[in-house]
Amino acid sequence: MIMKIKVKQIHPNVQRFDFITKGDWIDLHAVEEVEGTAPQAGVQYKDGDERFRDVTFDYKLIPLGFAMKLPDGFEAILAPRSSSFKNFGIVFSNSFGVIDSKIF
């Protein structure tokens, strides 16, 4: 079964989708360069017998630059590649995303 999905470019730097030759996945790319900072540890303090340190983490939204319209009853799943940490040194805190066919 062949299904056509409408895809709209919403950023001028969107790359063509790279279809993976084995399977049904598509590689997506960020449309902007995103830089983050390493976690920063604050001053250590003691509360009774326990020691604590405030740590702040940087976070960034990574734009993909496109929108899609799916047929009713279908969804698209966004997931990071297993090599993202090895290649880019980043860990995705919310590593699963869904594009639903309904507009809220």
C-alpha positions in Angstrom: 0.0 0.0 0.0 1.4 3.4 -0.9 0.3 6.4 1.2 0.9 10.0 0.2 1.6 12.4 3.1 1.7 16.2 2.5 4.8 17.8 3.9 5.2 21.6 4.1 8.6 23.3 4.3 8.4 26.0 7.0 12.1 26.9 7.2 14.3 27.7 4.2 17.1 25.4 5.4 15.2 22.1 5.3 17.2 19.3 3.7 15.7 16.6 1.6 14.6 13.6 3.6 17.1 10.8 3.7 15.3 7.5 3.4 17.0 4.6 5.1 17.4 1.8 2.6 16.3 -1.0 5.0 13.1 -0.3 6.8 10.5 2.5 6.9 12.5 5.2 8.7 13.5 8.6 7.5 16.5 10.6 8.8 15.6 14.2 9.8 18.1 17.0 10.3 18.1 20.2 12.4 17.6 23.3 10.3 19.7 25.5 12.6 23.0 25.0 14.4 22.3 24.6 18.1 24.9 24.9 20.8 24.5 24.0 24.4 26.6 24.4 27.6 27.8 21.6 29.8 25.9 21.1 33.1 27.1 23.6 35.7 27.4 22.6 39.4 26.8 25.2 42.0 28.3 25.5 45.5 28.1 22.4 47.6 26.1 22.8 50.8 25.4 20.5 53.8 22.0 19.7 55.3 22.5 17.6 58.4 24.7 14.6 57.4 23.9 14.9 53.6 25.7 17.0 51.1 24.0 18.6 48.1 25.0 20.5 45.0 22.7 22.5 42.8 23.2 21.6 39.2 21.7 23.5 36.2 21.3 21.9 32.8 21.0 23.7 29.5 18.1 22.8 27.2 17.4 23.6 23.6 14.6 23.0 21.2 16.0 21.7 17.9 13.8 22.9 15.0 13.3 20.4 12.1 11.7 23.0 9.8 8.8 21.1 8.3 5.1 20.3 9.0 3.2 17.3 7.8 -0.5 16.4 7.3 -1.3 12.7 8.1 -4.4 10.8 7.1 -6.9 10.2 9.9 -6.0 7.4 12.2 -2.2 7.6 11.5 0.7 9.1 13.4 4.4 9.7 12.8 6.9 8.8 15.5 10.0 10.9 16.1 12.9 9.2 17.9 16.6 9.9 18.2 19.1 7.7 16.4 21.0 5.4 18.8 24.2 7.0 17.5 23.2 10.6 18.5 25.2 10.5 21.7 28.3 9.0 20.1 28.2 11.4 17.1 27.1 14.6 18.8 27.6 14.1 22.5 23.9 14.9 23.4 21.3 13.0 25.2 17.6 13.7 24.5 15.6 14.1 27.7 12.3 13.7 25.9 13.4 11.2 23.3 10.1 10.2 21.8 7.7 12.4 19.9 4.4 11.9 18.1 2.9 13.8 15.2 -0.8 13.1 15.3 -3.3 13.3 12.5 -5.6 15.6 14.4 -5.1 19.4 14.9 -5.8 20.6 18.4 
